[in-house]
Amino acid sequence: MRHSVNVAVIGAGYWGSKVITEYLRLSNINPEVNLSMVCDLKDENLKSCSETFHLSNQKLTNDYAAALSSDAIDAVHICTPNETHYQICKEALNAGKNVLLEKPMALHAKNAWELVGMAEHKDLILQVGHIFRFNNALKMIRGLMVQNYLGELYYLKLQWTTLCPSPLGRDIIFDLAPHPVDILNFLLSKWPKTVTCKAKAYRRKTLEELAYATMEFDEKVIAHMELSWLEPGKTRQITAIGSERATIIDCLNQTIQVYENGDGDSFNLNVVKNNTIFDEVSHFAESILSGKNSRNPGAVGAGNVAILESMKRSLETSRTIRCSLEAWREKHA
């Protein structure tokens, strides 16, 4: 067991600044955890860190190699653009650093499985930023589903929609689908057997901005997913339908509304809301201190990328794709 962990955050943009906030909050509570360095290519982001978080210039750098080469750094949290995740994570693991890598792990499943294999070979912690695994509403509904609270589970519907400019160079499947795909795995403790996907671009010629996906998990349980950057408002909602009850989970507000199927009465469950980013970085630090990697190991992130690839293959071939993660890992790890 370690007695302390020194973390570097690589990427201090919109999401990275949120992560930095929570590491600083954690270090105030737990002196065993220290935010030792922040790396970002943009001077304006580093200046913002200096002014907002009162970080000294010694902790700020444009070159993430400084963090990877430092013997004082035990771990890195990578919050850079999607297309850089694989390369930076690979370098970090080769440098002997524990890693929390934001989703998606990589743009290709073979690269994601490679990272998993590297971490296992080097006995390093590799976790993925599937933040909703730390959401108290989802943790509660997962426990209730294990207890058959809904009765026999019929199907799930996930709506992940918002109105926003489409990110440059990104399609909606790899950018927005990782969270709902991971939530399905978290709730059901399994991956889909088949995936069927349709998607379109509207405000640009290429790179999809709307997608619908249907996933079959066994003979009865199916899930339908809607992804959109075109719909007003911001919705992160899951509907789960069972033989005894139905639930609607608002993942942003961490609420669970239950409908009794017998008479249609509804009520809200008492969910204690939590700070999911804080809980995620706390779990990462504790995993390093204890040497136990439990909540969101790298293999979960690699499986996620494999499903995203299956969605893309379905879209490109206009057919249903069979998913076999065991075969994926055997082939690509």
C-alpha positions in Angstrom: 0.0 0.0 0.0 1.1 3.5 -0.8 1.0 6.3 1.8 0.5 9.2 -0.7 -0.3 9.8 -4.3 0.8 12.7 -6.5 -1.4 13.4 -9.5 -0.9 15.4 -12.7 -3.8 16.5 -14.8 -3.1 16.6 -18.5 -5.6 18.9 -20.3 -7.0 21.9 -18.5 -9.8 22.9 -20.8 -13.5 22.8 -20.0 -13.5 19.3 -18.5 -10.0 19.4 -17.2 -10.8 22.5 -15.1 -13.6 20.6 -13.4 -11.4 17.7 -12.6 -8.7 20.1 -11.2 -11.4 21.6 -8.9 -12.2 18.2 -7.5 -8.5 17.1 -7.0 -7.9 20.3 -5.0 -11.1 19.7 -3.0 -9.9 16.1 -2.3 -6.4 17.2 -1.3 -8.0 19.6 1.3 -9.9 16.6 2.8 -7.2 13.9 2.3 -3.6 15.1 2.7 -2.4 11.8 1.1 -3.6 13.1 -2.3 -1.8 16.0 -4.0 -2.4 17.8 -7.3 1.3 18.2 -8.2 1.1 19.3 -11.9 -1.2 20.6 -14.6 -0.3 20.3 -18.2 -1.9 22.1 -21.2 -0.7 23.2 -24.6 -2.6 26.5 -24.4 -1.1 29.3 -22.3 -4.5 30.8 -21.7 -5.6 27.6 -20.0 -2.6 27.6 -17.8 -3.1 31.3 -17.0 -6.7 30.5 -16.0 -5.4 27.7 -13.7 -3.0 30.2 -12.1 -5.7 32.8 -11.5 -8.6 30.5 -10.6 -6.8 27.8 -8.6 -3.9 29.9 -7.4 -1.4 27.3 -8.7 2.2 28.3 -8.8 4.1 28.4 -12.0 6.2 25.4 -10.9 3.0 23.3 -11.1 2.1 24.5 -14.6 3.6 23.3 -17.9 2.9 23.2 -21.6 4.7 19.8 -21.9 3.0 16.7 -20.5 6.3 14.9 -20.9 7.5 16.8 -17.8 4.8 15.0 -15.8 5.6 11.6 -17.3 9.4 11.9 -16.7 9.0 13.1 -13.1 9.7 10.5 -10.4 7.5 12.6 -8.1 4.3 12.0 -10.1 2.5 8.7 -9.4 -0.6 9.1 -11.6 -2.0 11.2 -14.4 -5.6 12.1 -15.3 -5.9 12.6 -19.0 -8.5 15.2 -20.1 -7.3 15.9 -23.6 -9.2 15.6 -26.9 -10.5 12.1 -27.9 -8.0 11.6 -30.7 -5.1 12.0 -28.3 -6.2 9.6 -25.6 -4.5 6.5 -26.9 -1.1 8.0 -27.5 -0.8 9.9 -24.2 -2.1 7.0 -22.2 0.4 4.7 -23.9 3.2 7.0 -23.0 2.0 7.4 -19.4 1.8 3.6 -18.9 5.3 3.2 -20.4 6.5 5.8 -17.9 5.1 3.7 -15.1 2.2 6.0 -14.2 -1.2 5.0 -13.1 -3.9 6.5 -15.4 -7.4 7.7 -15.3 -8.3 8.2 -18.9 -11.4 10.1 -20.0 -13.7 8.4 -22.4 -13.5 7.1 -25.0 -10.2 5.3 -24.2 -9.3 5.2 -27.9 -10.9 5.5 -31.3 -10.2 1.9 -32.1 -10.9 -1.2 -29.9 -7.5 -2.8 -30.8 -5.8 0.3 -29.3 -8.0 0.2 -26.2 -7.3 -3.5 -25.5 -3.6 -2.7 -26.0 -3.7 -0.2 -23.2 -5.5 -2.7 -21.0 -2.8 -5.3 -21.6 0.0 -2.8 -20.9 -1.5 -1.8 -17.6 -2.0 -5.4 -16.6 1.6 -6.3 -17.6 3.0 -3.4 -15.7 0.7 -3.9 -12.7 -0.6 -0.3 -13.0 -4.1 1.1 -12.3 -5.9 2.0 -15.5 -9.4 3.5 -15.1 -11.7 5.2 -17.6 -13.8 8.3 -17.0 -17.2 6.6 -17.1 -18.6 9.2 -14.6 -22.1 7.8 -14.4 -20.9 4.7 -12.5 -20.6 7.1 -9.6 -24.1 8.6 -10.0 -26.1 7.8 -6.9 -29.4 7.5 -8.8 -27.9 4.9 -11.1 -26.2 3.1 -8.3 -29.6 2.9 -6.6 -31.5 1.7 -9.6 -28.8 -0.9 -10.3 -29.2 -2.3 -6.8 -33.0 -2.4 -7.2 -32.7 -4.2 -10.5 -30.5 -6.8 -8.9 -33.3 -7.3 -6.3 -35.9 -7.7 -9.2 -37.7 -4.5 -8.0 -39.0 -4.0 -11.5 -40.0 -7.6 -11.8 -38.9 -9.2 -15.1 -37.0 -6.6 -17.0 -38.5 -5.9 -20.5 -36.6 -3.1 -22.1 -34.7 0.2 -21.6 -34.8 3.5 -23.4 -32.0 6.0 -23.2 -32.2 9.6 -24.4 -29.0 11.5 -24.6 -29.9 14.7 -26.4 -29.0 18.4 -26.4 -28.9 21.4 -28.7 -25.3 22.4 -29.4 -22.8 23.1 -32.2 -21.4 19.8 -33.5 -17.8 19.4 -32.2 -15.2 19.8 -35.0 -13.9 16.5 -36.3 -16.2 14.4 -34.1 -19.1 12.1 -34.8 -21.9 11.7 -32.2 -21.3 8.0 -31.7 -17.8 8.2 -30.4 -18.4 11.5 -28.6 -21.8 11.1 -27.0 -22.5 7.3 -26.9 -19.8 6.2 -24.5 -21.8 7.2 -21.5 -25.2 5.5 -22.3 -23.3 2.4 -23.6 -21.5 2.2 -20.3 -24.6 2.8 -18.3 -26.2 -0.2 -19.9 -23.2 -2.3 -19.0 -23.3 -0.9 -15.5 -27.0 -1.6 -15.0 -27.2 -5.0 -16.7 -23.6 -6.4 -16.0 -23.4 -7.5 -19.5 -22.7 -6.3 -23.1 -25.2 -6.5 -25.9 -25.2 -9.5 -28.2 -26.3 -7.5 -31.3 -26.3 -3.8 -32.3 -28.2 -2.1 -35.0 -27.6 1.6 -35.7 -28.8 4.4 -38.0 -27.4 7.9 -38.0 -27.4 11.1 -40.0 -25.6 14.4 -40.4 -27.8 17.5 -41.0 -25.8 20.7 -40.5 -22.7 19.4 -42.2 -22.0 16.9 -45.0 -20.2 14.2 -42.9 -19.9 13.1 -39.3 -23.2 12.1 -37.8 -25.1 14.5 -35.5 -28.1 12.2 -34.8 -28.1 8.5 -34.1 -30.5 5.7 -33.0 -29.3 2.4 -31.8 -31.1 -0.8 -30.8 -29.2 -3.4 -28.7 -30.3 -6.9 -27.8 -29.0 -8.4 -24.6 -30.8 -11.7 -24.5 -34.0 -13.3 -25.7 -36.2 -10.5 -24.2 -34.2 -7.6 -23.0 -33.5 -4.9 -25.6 -32.4 -1.3 -25.2 -33.0 1.7 -27.5 -30.7 4.7 -27.5 -31.3 8.2 -29.0 -28.3 10.5 -29.4 -28.7 14.1 -30.8 -26.9 17.4 -30.9 -30.0 18.9 -32.5 -32.7 18.8 -29.8 -33.5 21.8 -27.6 -32.7 21.4 -23.9 -30.3 18.9 -22.3 -31.7 15.4 -21.5 -29.8 12.5 -19.9 -32.7 10.2 -19.2 -33.2 6.4 -18.8 -36.5 4.6 -18.9 -36.6 1.0 -17.6 -39.7 -1.1 -18.1 -40.4 -4.2 -16.1 -43.3 -6.6 -15.5 -44.0 -5.0 -12.0 -42.8 -1.5 -12.2 -41.4 1.1 -14.6 -38.8 3.8 -13.7 -37.6 7.1 -15.3 -34.2 8.1 -14.2 -33.0 11.7 -14.7 -29.2 11.3 -14.6 -28.5 15.0 -14.4 -30.7 15.7 -11.5 -30.3 12.3 -9.9 -34.0 11.5 -9.6 -35.9 8.2 -9.9 -39.6 8.2 -10.6 -41.4 4.9 -10.1 -44.6 3.8 -11.8 -46.6 0.9 -10.4 -47.9 -1.0 -13.3 -51.0 -2.3 -11.5 -52.7 1.1 -11.0 -50.4 3.6 -12.6 -49.5 5.4 -9.4 -46.1 7.1 -9.3 -43.7 8.3 -6.7 -40.1 9.4 -6.4 -37.5 7.5 -4.6 -35.3 9.3 -2.1 -31.9 9.7 -3.8 -29.1 11.4 -2.0 -27.4 13.4 -4.7 -23.6 13.2 -5.0 -20.7 15.0 -6.7 -19.8 12.4 -9.3 -16.5 13.9 -10.4 -15.3 14.1 -6.8 -16.3 10.5 -6.1 -14.6 9.4 -9.3 -11.2 11.1 -8.6 -11.5 9.9 -4.9 -12.0 6.3 -6.1 -9.0 6.7 -8.5 -6.7 7.9 -5.7 -8.0 5.3 -3.3 -7.4 2.6 -5.9 -3.7 3.7 -6.1 -3.3 3.9 -2.3 -4.9 0.5 -1.7 -3.8 -1.2 -4.9 -7.3 -2.3 -5.7 -8.9 -1.4 -9.1 -12.6 -2.1 -8.8 -15.2 0.4 -10.0 -14.2 1.2 -13.6 -11.2 -0.8 -14.8 -9.7 -0.4 -18.2 -11.3 -3.5 -19.6 -14.7 -1.8 -19.2 -13.5 1.1 -21.3 -12.1 -1.2 -23.9 -15.4 -3.1 -24.1 -17.2 0.2 -24.5 -15.0 1.1 -27.5 -15.7 -2.3 -29.1 -19.5 -1.6 -28.9 -19.0 1.9 -30.4 -17.1 0.3 -33.3 -20.0 -2.2 -33.7 -22.4 0.8 -33.9 -20.2 2.3 -36.6 -20.0 -0.9 -38.5 -23.8 -1.3 -38.4 -24.2 2.2 -39.7 -21.7 1.7 -42.5 -23.1 -1.7 -43.6 -26.8 -1.1 -42.9 -27.0 -4.4 -41.0 -27.2 -5.8 -37.5 -23.8 -6.5 -36.0 -23.1 -9.4 -33.6 -21.0 -8.4 -30.6 -18.5 -10.7 -29.0 -16.1 -9.0 -26.6 -14.3 -12.2 -25.8 -13.4 -12.5 -29.5 -12.5 -8.8 -29.6 -10.0 -9.1 -26.8 -8.5 -12.4 -28.1 -8.0 -10.8 -31.5 -6.8 -7.4 -30.5 -5.2 -7.5 -27.1 
